Amino acid sequence: MSAIITDQFRILSAKNFVTSVASTANAYYSFIGLPNATDVSATWNTTPPAPKDSFSEENDTWDTIIALKKITTSDVRQVVRKIDWVSGTTYDMYRHDINRDNLSKPSNSTSLYDANFYVMNSEYRVYICLQNGTDPENLNGRPSLDEPKFTDLEPRAAGSSGDGYVWKYLFTINPSDIVKFDSVDFIPVPPNWSTSTDNAAVRNNAATSGQLKIVTITNRGVGLGTANRTYTRVPIRGNGRGAEATIIVGNDSKIESINVSKGGSGYTYGIVDLVGGNVPTGSTTPTFNVIVPPEGGHGADIYRELGAKNVLIYSRIENDNENPDFITGNQVARVGIVQNPKAYNSSSNLNLDKASGVYALRLTGSAVTTFSPTADSFITQTVGVASTAVGRVISYDNVTGVLKYWQDKSLAGFTTSGVQNLTPRYGLTLNNFSSTVGSGGTTLISNNEVSTGLRIDTSFTGITTVINNRTYNLGQSFVNGVAQPEVKKYSGNIIYVDNRPSITRSTNQKEDIKVILQF
């Protein structure tokens, strides 16, 4: 038994994903993480390892998430392949019958969506190619010489070169979408095509389903009676009705041209009725290919027409003095997408615009302003008999005294690959730092040197602090000097992970994350 998953299923899946982002029942976040990639693999920055898809790997990813950024409906678009118009290029034309037994020309693609049958011009306008100059002498079409720039609703030639191309204008990419969703390989299609007033003119122009636009000549025939004669109202038969063509017989008594004069409606197949149009069939009967438009007509459903089976998710990570969740001064080597993470200590979805994924301590003491821990060095606290809390430094702000750290299983006697270390440095349990141990004292280790004069500020509770008449937002809520992540670890579904060479985030840095989900 043979079966396929069709492209229409993939397009539907892409559309449903975009819809799910817009739903208030869901929450999607991008994230950055993994500040110590070279500890995981010495060759990480030259050859980042491919992510593994397992529950164990998902937990490891959660352990290293630093911060998350909410993705909104304005951050998601269905996208299609980028095909730029370039003078002298021969493009494919739209055909309803492209398959593995009937390849597109000239690209020899086995499906319409792999063919180069539409273009984006230099002004970010998108056009579908309805005719590429195909005729019996140019079976692969001809080079395109006139750049389409018009916004007329009816298909037409783009210029006067006579290159044989007929273009149909579809849409212009919004400038804001160019910034977010234009990439090397993809361009966005407009959202809400079926309802948006911005697309109404093109959509309404295509309102007649099965209306024919193009018929190509596959054989010009021989001996077609009187030369240089025009035949009008030649019927096009099929399961639709009302379509007619105008045929011109040249001075060699062969078919010179055919144009659809009335598109009719309801066609899914068609044939030119020469006899019904009183056109002589000659000694060799001419043949034609009636091109059937997509359901609803060209422009009725651009997702289906252009094959929008991919989704681009955009997220901008930038530093914010009012919310320091996205750390600077340390490295990150992983980005990803998580669906429906929960808020910390809650069963409800996270709903913050930005959220911290790490732990933090508010420190006090004589060394607060001079302490300078090395990134990924250890911080420890004795929390009981033979019991030590341990974390690894992500960042430290010697103005606010906030130290951010992370914990993973390597700190509890396991290697990064999950193998138990029989001689663990701090024991086999990941203990939490505590504000109730003794006087809140803690031992900080940076470059294996003990730093004195620092302790957890057990008197501090809140999310802001005032220093020298300036209010600082700490990004996390502290209780007696200790802050938990704003997101519930190991919750939701991590749906995308990208391991990449480490970058060090600086105070003036922005990262545009563009993720392509292929369905």
C-alpha positions as CSV (number, residue, x, y, z in Angstrom):
1,M,0.0,0.0,0.0
2,S,1.3,3.4,-1.0
3,A,0.5,6.7,0.8
4,I,1.7,10.3,1.1
5,I,1.4,13.1,3.5
6,T,0.5,16.0,1.2
7,D,1.8,19.5,1.1
8,Q,-1.6,20.7,2.1
9,F,-1.3,19.0,5.4
10,R,2.0,20.8,6.0
11,I,0.5,24.1,5.0
12,L,-2.4,23.4,7.4
13,S,0.1,22.5,10.2
14,A,2.0,25.8,9.6
15,K,-1.3,27.8,9.7
16,N,-2.4,26.0,12.9
17,F,0.9,26.8,14.6
18,V,0.5,30.5,13.8
19,T,-3.0,30.3,15.2
20,S,-1.8,28.6,18.3
21,V,0.6,31.4,19.1
22,A,-2.3,33.9,18.9
23,S,-4.4,31.8,21.3
24,T,-4.6,33.1,24.8
25,A,-4.5,29.5,25.9
26,N,-0.9,29.2,24.9
27,A,2.4,30.9,25.7
28,Y,5.5,30.7,23.5
29,Y,8.9,31.9,24.5
30,S,12.3,32.1,23.0
31,F,15.3,31.5,25.3
32,I,19.0,31.9,25.5
33,G,21.3,29.7,27.6
34,L,24.3,27.5,28.2
35,P,27.0,29.9,29.5
36,N,29.7,27.3,29.8
37,A,29.6,25.5,26.4
38,T,33.3,24.7,26.3
39,D,33.0,22.8,29.6
40,V,30.5,20.6,27.9
41,S,32.7,20.1,24.9
42,A,36.2,21.5,24.3
43,T,35.4,21.8,20.6
44,W,32.0,23.4,21.0
45,N,32.9,26.7,19.5
46,T,34.3,25.1,16.3
47,T,31.9,22.3,15.9
48,P,28.8,22.7,18.1
49,P,27.2,19.3,18.7
50,A,23.8,18.5,17.2
51,P,21.1,18.7,19.8
52,K,19.6,15.3,20.9
53,D,15.9,14.8,21.2
54,S,15.2,13.1,24.5
55,F,13.6,13.8,27.8
56,S,17.0,13.8,29.4
57,E,18.3,16.3,27.0
58,E,15.2,18.5,27.5
59,N,16.0,18.5,31.3
60,D,19.6,19.5,30.6
61,T,18.5,22.3,28.4
62,W,16.2,23.6,31.1
63,D,19.1,23.6,33.6
64,T,21.1,26.0,31.4
65,I,18.3,28.4,30.4
66,I,19.3,32.0,31.4
67,A,16.3,34.1,30.2
68,L,13.2,33.9,28.2
69,K,11.4,36.4,25.9
70,K,7.7,36.1,25.1
71,I,6.7,35.5,21.5
72,T,3.5,37.3,20.3
73,T,1.3,36.9,17.2
74,S,3.2,39.8,15.6
75,D,6.4,37.8,15.9
76,V,5.2,34.8,13.8
77,R,4.6,34.5,10.1
78,Q,4.1,31.8,7.5
79,V,7.0,32.1,5.0
80,V,7.8,30.9,1.5
81,R,11.1,30.5,-0.3
82,K,12.7,33.7,-1.4
83,I,12.9,33.9,-5.2
84,D,14.3,37.3,-6.3
85,W,13.5,38.6,-9.8
86,V,16.8,38.9,-11.7
87,S,16.9,40.1,-15.3
88,G,17.7,37.3,-17.8
89,T,16.5,34.5,-15.5
90,T,14.1,31.9,-16.9
91,Y,11.4,31.3,-14.3
92,D,8.9,28.4,-14.0
93,M,5.3,29.2,-14.6
94,Y,2.3,28.3,-12.4
95,R,0.9,25.0,-13.6
96,H,-1.7,22.9,-11.8
97,D,-0.3,19.6,-13.2
98,I,3.3,19.5,-12.0
99,N,4.3,16.2,-10.5
100,R,7.1,13.6,-10.7
101,D,5.8,12.5,-14.1
102,N,5.3,16.0,-15.4
103,L,8.1,18.2,-14.3
104,S,8.1,22.0,-14.2
105,K,10.2,23.8,-16.8
106,P,12.9,24.9,-16.7
107,S,13.7,23.8,-13.1
108,N,12.5,20.2,-13.5
109,S,10.9,20.3,-10.1
110,T,8.6,17.4,-9.2
111,S,6.1,19.7,-7.3
112,L,4.7,23.1,-7.8
113,Y,6.1,24.4,-4.5
114,D,9.6,23.4,-5.5
115,A,9.3,25.3,-8.7
116,N,10.4,28.9,-9.2
117,F,7.0,30.1,-10.2
118,Y,6.8,33.4,-8.3
119,V,9.2,36.3,-7.6
120,M,9.8,39.2,-5.3
121,N,10.9,42.3,-7.1
122,S,13.3,45.1,-5.9
123,E,10.4,46.9,-4.2
124,Y,9.3,43.9,-2.1
125,R,6.3,43.2,-4.3
126,V,5.4,39.6,-4.9
127,Y,4.1,38.3,-8.3
128,I,3.1,34.9,-9.6
129,C,4.3,33.9,-13.1
130,L,1.3,32.7,-15.1
131,Q,3.2,32.5,-18.4
132,N,7.0,32.3,-18.9
133,G,7.1,32.5,-22.6
134,T,6.4,28.8,-23.1
135,D,5.5,27.8,-26.7
136,P,6.5,24.9,-29.0
137,E,9.8,26.7,-29.9
138,N,10.6,27.5,-26.2
139,L,9.6,24.4,-24.2
140,N,11.5,25.6,-21.2
141,G,10.2,29.2,-21.4
142,R,12.3,32.3,-22.1
143,P,14.4,34.7,-20.0
144,S,12.5,37.4,-18.2
145,L,13.5,40.8,-19.3
146,D,10.9,43.2,-17.7
147,E,10.8,43.5,-14.0
148,P,7.2,43.4,-12.8
149,K,6.4,46.5,-10.7
150,F,2.7,47.1,-11.4
151,T,-0.1,46.7,-8.8
152,D,-2.9,46.1,-11.3
153,L,-5.3,43.4,-10.2
154,E,-5.5,41.7,-13.6
155,P,-2.5,39.7,-14.9
156,R,-0.4,41.3,-17.6
157,A,3.0,41.7,-19.1
158,A,5.5,43.8,-17.1
159,G,6.9,45.7,-20.0
160,S,7.4,46.0,-23.8
161,S,10.3,43.6,-24.4
162,G,8.0,40.9,-25.7
163,D,9.6,38.3,-23.4
164,G,6.3,36.4,-23.3
165,Y,5.8,36.7,-19.5
166,V,2.4,37.3,-17.8
167,W,2.5,38.2,-14.2
168,K,-0.1,38.4,-11.5
169,Y,0.4,40.9,-8.6
170,L,-0.2,39.3,-5.2
171,F,1.0,41.5,-2.3
172,T,3.7,43.9,-1.1
173,I,5.6,42.9,2.0
174,N,5.0,45.3,4.9
175,P,8.2,47.3,5.9
176,S,7.9,46.1,9.5
177,D,7.7,42.5,8.3
178,I,10.8,43.0,6.2
179,V,12.8,43.8,9.3
180,K,11.5,40.9,11.3
181,F,10.9,38.1,8.7
182,D,13.0,38.7,5.6
183,S,15.9,36.3,5.6
184,V,18.4,34.8,3.2
185,D,16.1,32.0,2.1
186,F,12.6,33.0,3.0
187,I,10.1,35.9,2.7
188,P,6.9,36.3,4.8
189,V,3.4,36.2,3.5
190,P,0.8,38.5,5.0
191,P,-1.2,37.3,8.1
192,N,-4.9,36.8,8.1
193,W,-5.1,36.8,4.3
194,S,-8.8,35.7,4.2
195,T,-10.0,38.5,6.5
196,S,-7.6,41.4,6.4
197,T,-8.9,44.5,4.6
198,D,-5.3,45.1,3.4
199,N,-5.6,42.1,1.1
200,A,-9.2,42.5,0.1
201,A,-8.7,43.9,-3.4
202,V,-6.5,41.0,-4.6
203,R,-8.6,38.5,-2.7
204,N,-11.9,39.8,-4.2
205,N,-10.4,40.0,-7.7
206,A,-9.9,36.2,-7.5
207,A,-13.4,35.5,-6.2
208,T,-14.4,33.4,-9.2
209,S,-13.2,29.9,-8.6
210,G,-12.1,28.0,-11.7
211,Q,-11.7,31.1,-13.8
212,L,-9.2,30.4,-16.6
213,K,-6.4,32.9,-17.4
214,I,-3.8,31.0,-19.5
215,V,-3.7,28.5,-22.3
216,T,-0.4,27.5,-23.8
217,I,0.3,26.1,-27.2
218,T,2.0,22.7,-27.3
219,N,1.7,22.1,-31.1
220,R,1.0,24.8,-33.6
221,G,-0.6,22.4,-36.1
222,V,-0.2,22.4,-39.9
223,G,-2.5,23.6,-42.7
224,L,-5.1,25.4,-40.7
225,G,-6.9,26.9,-43.7
226,T,-6.8,30.7,-44.5
227,A,-3.6,32.4,-43.3
228,N,-3.7,35.5,-41.1
229,R,-7.1,34.9,-39.7
230,T,-8.5,35.6,-36.2
231,Y,-11.1,33.3,-34.6
232,T,-13.0,34.7,-31.6
233,R,-15.2,33.1,-29.1
234,V,-13.6,29.7,-29.4
235,P,-15.1,27.7,-26.5
236,I,-13.1,26.0,-23.8
237,R,-14.9,22.8,-22.8
238,G,-14.6,21.0,-19.5
239,N,-16.4,20.8,-16.2
240,G,-16.7,24.5,-16.0
241,R,-18.6,26.9,-18.2
242,G,-18.3,30.2,-20.0
243,A,-14.6,30.2,-21.0
244,E,-13.7,31.4,-24.5
245,A,-10.4,32.0,-26.3
246,T,-9.2,34.1,-29.2
247,I,-7.0,32.3,-31.7
248,I,-4.8,33.8,-34.4
249,V,-3.6,31.8,-37.3
250,G,-0.4,33.2,-38.8
251,N,0.7,33.6,-42.4
252,D,2.1,30.1,-42.3
253,S,-1.4,28.6,-41.5
254,K,-0.2,27.6,-38.1
255,I,-1.4,28.8,-34.7
256,E,0.3,32.1,-33.9
257,S,-1.3,32.8,-30.5
258,I,-4.1,32.0,-28.2
259,N,-5.5,34.2,-25.4
260,V,-8.3,33.6,-23.0
261,S,-10.9,36.2,-23.7
262,K,-13.5,35.0,-21.1
263,G,-12.3,33.1,-18.1
264,G,-15.6,31.4,-17.2
265,S,-15.9,29.6,-13.9
266,G,-15.8,26.2,-12.3
267,Y,-13.0,24.6,-14.3
268,T,-10.7,21.9,-12.9
269,Y,-9.9,20.7,-16.4
270,G,-10.4,22.0,-19.9
271,I,-9.8,21.5,-23.6
272,V,-9.9,24.0,-26.5
273,D,-12.8,23.1,-28.8
274,L,-11.5,24.0,-32.3
275,V,-14.5,22.5,-34.0
276,G,-16.9,24.4,-31.8
277,G,-15.0,27.6,-32.7
278,N,-14.9,26.8,-36.4
279,V,-11.1,26.7,-36.4
280,P,-9.8,24.3,-39.1
281,T,-7.9,21.4,-37.6
282,G,-5.6,21.0,-40.7
283,S,-3.4,18.1,-41.6
284,T,-1.8,18.3,-38.1
285,T,-4.2,19.2,-35.4
286,P,-2.9,21.9,-33.0
287,T,-2.9,21.1,-29.3
288,F,-3.0,23.3,-26.2
289,N,-2.6,23.0,-22.4
290,V,-5.4,24.7,-20.4
291,I,-3.9,25.9,-17.1
292,V,-6.3,25.6,-14.3
293,P,-5.9,28.2,-11.4
294,P,-6.0,27.1,-7.7
295,E,-9.3,26.8,-5.9
296,G,-10.8,30.2,-5.6
297,G,-8.6,31.8,-8.3
298,H,-5.2,33.3,-8.2
299,G,-4.8,35.3,-5.0
300,A,-7.8,33.8,-3.1
301,D,-5.5,31.8,-0.7
302,I,-1.9,32.7,-1.0
303,Y,-0.8,30.1,1.7
304,R,-2.1,27.3,-0.5
305,E,-1.1,29.0,-3.8
306,L,2.5,29.7,-2.8
307,G,3.0,26.7,-0.5
308,A,3.5,28.4,2.9
309,K,4.4,25.3,4.8
310,N,7.2,27.0,6.9
311,V,6.9,29.4,9.8
312,L,9.5,32.0,10.8
313,I,9.6,33.0,14.5
314,Y,11.3,36.3,15.3
315,S,12.6,37.3,18.7
316,R,14.8,40.3,19.5
317,I,17.0,39.9,22.6
318,E,18.3,43.3,23.8
319,N,19.6,44.7,27.1
320,D,17.1,46.6,29.2
321,N,18.3,48.6,32.2
322,E,14.8,48.4,33.5
323,N,14.8,44.6,33.4
324,P,18.2,42.9,33.6
325,D,17.0,39.3,32.8
326,F,19.2,39.1,29.8
327,I,22.7,39.1,31.4
328,T,25.8,40.7,29.9
329,G,29.5,39.8,30.4
330,N,29.0,36.1,30.0
331,Q,28.6,33.8,27.1
332,V,25.5,32.1,25.6
333,A,25.7,29.2,23.2
334,R,22.1,28.0,22.9
335,V,18.8,29.4,21.7
336,G,15.5,27.8,21.5
337,I,11.7,27.9,21.7
338,V,9.5,26.6,24.5
339,Q,5.7,26.2,24.5
340,N,3.6,26.8,27.6
341,P,6.2,27.1,30.3
342,K,4.6,27.6,33.7
343,A,5.2,30.5,36.0
344,Y,7.4,29.7,39.0
345,N,5.5,27.8,41.7
346,S,2.3,27.9,39.6
347,S,0.2,25.7,37.3
348,S,-0.6,28.7,35.1
349,N,1.3,29.6,32.0
350,L,4.1,32.1,32.2
351,N,2.8,35.5,31.1
352,L,5.8,37.9,31.6
353,D,7.2,39.7,28.6
354,K,10.7,38.8,29.8
355,A,11.6,36.2,32.5
356,S,14.7,35.0,34.3
357,G,15.5,31.4,34.2
358,V,18.2,31.4,36.8
359,Y,18.6,31.8,40.6
360,A,20.0,34.9,42.2
361,L,21.4,36.1,45.6
362,R,21.5,39.7,46.9
363,L,24.8,40.1,48.6
364,T,25.9,42.5,51.3
365,G,29.2,43.2,53.1
366,S,32.4,45.1,52.8
367,A,33.5,43.3,49.5
368,V,30.3,43.9,47.5
369,T,31.7,46.7,45.3
370,T,35.1,45.0,44.8
371,F,34.1,41.4,44.3
372,S,34.7,40.3,40.8
373,P,33.9,36.6,40.3
374,T,35.0,34.8,37.2
375,A,32.2,33.6,35.0
376,D,31.3,29.9,35.7
377,S,33.3,29.9,38.9
378,F,31.7,28.2,41.9
379,I,29.6,29.7,44.7
380,T,29.0,27.5,47.8
381,Q,27.1,27.6,51.1
382,T,27.1,25.1,53.9
383,V,23.5,24.4,54.5
384,G,23.8,21.4,56.9
385,V,26.1,18.8,58.2
386,A,28.1,17.5,55.2
387,S,25.6,19.3,53.0
388,T,26.7,22.1,50.6
389,A,24.7,24.2,48.2
390,V,26.7,25.0,45.1
391,G,26.1,27.0,41.9
392,R,28.1,28.4,39.0
393,V,28.3,32.2,38.5
394,I,26.5,33.6,35.5
395,S,26.9,37.3,36.3
396,Y,27.5,39.7,39.2
397,D,26.5,43.4,39.5
398,N,28.8,45.1,42.1
399,V,26.4,48.1,42.2
400,T,23.3,46.2,43.2
401,G,25.1,43.2,44.8
402,V,23.0,40.7,42.7
403,L,24.8,37.5,41.8
404,K,23.1,35.2,39.3
405,Y,23.9,31.6,39.2
406,W,22.8,28.3,37.7
407,Q,22.8,24.7,38.8
408,D,22.9,21.5,36.8
409,K,23.5,17.8,37.5
410,S,27.3,18.2,37.0
411,L,27.3,20.0,40.4
412,A,25.6,17.0,42.0
413,G,28.2,14.3,41.2
414,F,27.3,13.7,37.6
415,T,29.1,14.4,34.3
416,T,27.5,16.5,31.7
417,S,26.6,13.3,29.8
418,G,24.8,12.0,33.0
419,V,27.4,9.5,34.1
420,Q,27.8,9.4,37.9
421,N,31.1,10.7,39.3
422,L,32.2,8.4,42.1
423,T,34.2,11.2,43.7
424,P,31.8,14.1,43.6
425,R,33.1,17.5,44.8
426,Y,30.0,18.6,46.6
427,G,28.0,15.4,47.1
428,L,25.1,13.8,45.2
429,T,22.4,16.3,46.0
430,L,21.7,19.7,44.5
431,N,20.9,21.8,47.5
432,N,19.3,25.2,47.4
433,F,21.0,28.3,48.9
434,S,19.3,29.4,52.1
435,S,18.8,32.7,53.9
436,T,18.1,30.9,57.2
437,V,21.5,29.2,57.6
438,G,23.4,30.8,60.5
439,S,23.7,34.5,59.8
440,G,23.2,34.0,56.1
441,G,26.9,33.6,55.6
442,T,28.1,32.2,52.3
443,T,31.5,31.3,50.9
444,L,32.2,32.5,47.4
445,I,34.9,31.0,45.3
446,S,36.4,32.7,42.3
447,N,39.5,31.2,40.7
448,N,39.7,29.0,43.8
449,E,40.2,32.0,46.1
450,V,37.8,32.4,49.0
451,S,36.2,35.9,49.1
452,T,35.6,37.2,52.6
453,G,33.4,40.1,53.6
454,L,30.3,38.9,51.7
455,R,27.0,37.3,52.8
456,I,23.4,36.9,51.7
457,D,21.5,40.0,52.5
458,T,18.8,38.4,54.6
459,S,17.2,41.7,55.3
460,F,16.3,42.4,51.7
461,T,13.0,41.5,50.1
462,G,11.6,42.9,46.9
463,I,12.3,43.4,43.2
464,T,13.7,46.9,43.2
465,T,16.3,48.7,45.3
466,V,17.3,52.3,45.8
467,I,21.0,53.2,45.7
468,N,22.2,56.8,45.8
469,N,18.7,58.0,45.0
470,R,18.4,55.8,41.9
471,T,15.9,52.9,41.7
472,Y,17.2,49.7,40.2
473,N,14.9,47.0,38.9
474,L,16.6,43.7,39.8
475,G,14.5,41.6,37.4
476,Q,13.6,39.0,40.0
477,S,11.7,39.0,43.2
478,F,13.9,38.4,46.3
479,V,12.8,37.0,49.6
480,N,15.3,37.5,52.4
481,G,18.1,37.9,49.8
482,V,17.3,34.8,47.7
483,A,15.5,34.8,44.3
484,Q,14.1,31.9,42.4
485,P,13.7,31.7,38.6
486,E,10.6,33.4,37.3
487,V,9.8,30.3,35.2
488,K,9.0,26.8,36.5
489,K,11.8,24.7,35.3
490,Y,11.1,21.5,33.4
491,S,7.6,22.7,32.5
492,G,6.0,23.0,29.0
493,N,7.5,21.7,25.8
494,I,10.9,22.6,24.3
495,I,10.1,22.5,20.6
496,Y,13.3,23.9,19.1
497,V,16.9,23.9,20.2
498,D,19.9,25.4,18.4
499,N,23.4,24.9,19.6
500,R,25.8,27.5,18.2
501,P,29.3,28.9,18.9
502,S,29.5,30.9,22.1
503,I,29.0,34.7,22.0
504,T,29.7,37.0,24.8
505,R,26.8,39.4,25.4
506,S,27.8,43.1,26.0
507,T,25.8,46.0,27.3
508,N,25.1,47.5,23.9
509,Q,24.3,44.2,22.2
510,K,21.2,43.0,20.4
511,E,20.5,39.6,18.9
512,D,17.8,39.0,16.4
513,I,16.8,35.3,16.6
514,K,15.0,34.0,13.5
515,V,13.9,30.4,13.7
516,I,12.4,28.5,10.7
517,L,10.0,25.7,11.6
518,Q,9.5,23.4,8.7
519,F,6.3,21.4,8.6
